Amino acid sequence: MEQAVIAALLLVGLVVGAGVGASYARAQRGWKDYQTIRTSVPGARRTAWTAIRGVVTKIGVIALLLVGAAAYAAAGSDHEPAGPAPTPTPTVTATPGHRAGR
């Protein structure tokens, strides 16, 4: 009977030990990953702000170009507009029974 109890306790100890060992290994891996990510965050943050600054700069340049184009279009050109074009005079041939203008 003692051997059965010892074997059962050994089996329970192995199962519990394997579970605890796996949990410990997972916790160590997680802590190492956390430390690695924590040290890389400032560089990633700097990279993100650089990308955002680039996008904002491009949007600003495009907006200024659009405002400039709209202001140029609204102001018109600097040269004097041409005078009215001469209108052609209609030539009417009078026919009998036809009155001009009708």
Secondary structure, DSSP 8 states (H G I E B T S, - for coil): -HHHHHHHHHHHHHHHHHHHHHHHHHHHHHHHHHHHHHHHHHHHHHHHHHHHHHHHHHHHHHHHHHHHHHHHHHH--SS----------------TT--TT-
